[in-house]
Amino acid sequence: MKTQACCVCGVDDARTLVGVVLLGGSRTTLCGSHALMHRRAHSTARDERELRAELRDRRAPQSARDRRGGADELGASLVVAFVGERRAAERRRRP
């Protein structure tokens, strides 16, 4: 293995790291999540640069609300409908 961290995300927890062989025989290190993605994608990467390009996080840094295409109308209407029914701090059940 070339590195002791995932070559895609940089995770360095040894418990999650696995070595993978890329096309052409070069070896690299991936975390469990990226190793699964690599295996499922039947990757054609020949080096770490290509592997990072294949497995990078394609989501733009947006909130979940933005990814859904705007405000969640049902969620907003439920919050408005039940806002008066929330328990006050002193009425909440204690664990």
N, C-alpha and C positions, 0 to 999 in steps of 0.2 A: 504494500500500500504506500502511496506517495505521501499522504498526510495523515495526521491523527485527528482530523476533523472532517466533517462532511464538506465535500468540495462545492456543494451547491449552496447550503445555508450556513455553514460554519459551526454547526453543533459539534461540541467536542466531548460529550458524555460518552465514554468508552462503552457503556452498556448498550447504547443504541447504534453503534457503528458496525458496518459490515464492509468487507472488501468486495469489489466487483471487478470483473474483467471486461474491458471495452473492446470494440471491434479492433482488430489489429494486435490484440494481446496486451495492451497497456492496462495497468491496474490503478484503481483509485479507491477512495473511501467515500461511502455514503451513509447517511443516517437511515434508520429503518423506513421512514416515510418515503424518502427519495429512492431508496433501493426498491421499494414496492412499485413506485411510479416507473422506475427504470425497467423493471421486469415486465410490468403490464404493457408498457409502450413498445416493447420489442425494439429498444433503442438502437439507433444506427450511429451513435456517437463514437468517434475515434479517439477523442481526447477530452480533457476536462472542460475546455472552453465550449466545445460542442454539446457536452452533457449539460452544462449550466444553461445553455441556450434552450435545450429541449425541456428541461425540468423547472425552469424559473417560474416564479409565482406570476401568473399572467393577469392577476387581478390588479386593477389600479388601486392606489391607496385611497379608497372611498369608504364611506360608512355602509353598513348593510342596507340602510334606508335608500341610499343613492343607487345601489346595485339593483334594487327591486324596481327601479324606474319611477321614483317619486315617493311621496308620502303614502303610508299604509292607511288608507281611508277607514277600513274596518277597525284596525287597531286604535286609531284616533277616536272613532266614534264610541268604542267600548270604554276607553279611558274617560271620556266626557260623561258617558252614561253612569259609570260607577264611581266617579271621583268622590261623591258624597258618602259612599258606603265604606270607604277605607277606615280601618280601625285607628283610633288615636293611639299614640305610643303607650299610654297607660292602660289601654284596653287590650293590647296584644297579648297573646298567649305566651307564657314563658316556657322555654325548653326544659 
